[in-house]
């Protein structure tokens, strides 16, 4: 009796060839699968990096065109803009936490003054126009953010290619959708800042602006305005950054000044700001809470908390939900529609948490670009 022994399964030659091909493919995938995956991820990162470079270049062009149109520089501002885009800020030494907030506050003040001085050199036509100076500064800072995002992504891409490290490229690929979303947001912000349009982050100042409209205002430090308005039988002190230029002011200093003027005799402090929404939440949703509704590096929040703790002032917060793209892009209809609802919430808090004759402080936190007094 004769037996045919074959190491390749299959009853005919075609089946055996297919089995052999599958075996070779499987063996090759074991040894070279990671490299193949690496090349696919590198290709995806390259495509995103190319898009970032185009976005960054468009941002630079918009900034230069806006400077030429509004600032009327006597020479080509391109070289000076490129210097501006690479500007950096070194934070204070954190080894000794005592007093670090005021060190950071000083550094941020110096940075803001330095950038405004640079804008005045770039745009001599508007050297005394604070509104245009603020708008141009915001435009350049959005271009600066795009430039920084591109350089960081490029850095990790090159590092990953040089070392052929799967984990470097993998981590970069995983966060790229969020990075691209942020870059698109700053790209939209450039157009809003260059035209002086209100953005999503302007919702707090817009609420306060509607409440103070028609009433006398006065300036308080720094770059903020306040008005005294009768509201629901109470006296409402309404505070926001000075507009309509792109300006967030220093609400911490302004709130400190107003509280001291009132000798701490405030029934409550109500802060209104844009808040980051979670996926699944609708843009323009409103939430209430407790605490200092203010972003940034924490300097303003620290000053506010110090002062309200000293005088035992209750602090309420109202936020309008939006994502990072909405916050720096031209204001969406849903956010604008939320303004009247926020005003109703403010009135409810005042009626429920204070007594007639009380004085309350209401603060619209955010960028006042396109929002007057």
Secondary structure, DSSP 8 states (H G I E B T S, - for coil): ------SS--SSHHHHHHHHHHHHHHHHHHHHHHHHHHHHHHHHHHHHHHHHHHHHHHHHHHHHHHIIIII--SS--HHHHHHHHT--------SS-TTHHHHHHHHHHHHHHHHHHHHHHH-GGGTT-HHHHHHHHHHHHHHHHHHHHHHHHHHHHHHHHHHT-HHHHHHHHHHHHHHHHHHHHHHHHHHHHHHT--BGGGHHHHHHHHHHTTS-EEEETTTEEEEEEEETTEEEEEEEE--SSS----HHHHHHHHHHHTTT--SEEEEEEEEE--TTS-TT-EEEEES----SSSHHHHHHHHHHHHHT-EEEEEEEEE-HHHHHSB--HHHHHHHHHHHHHHHHHHHHHS-TT-EEEEEE-S--TT---
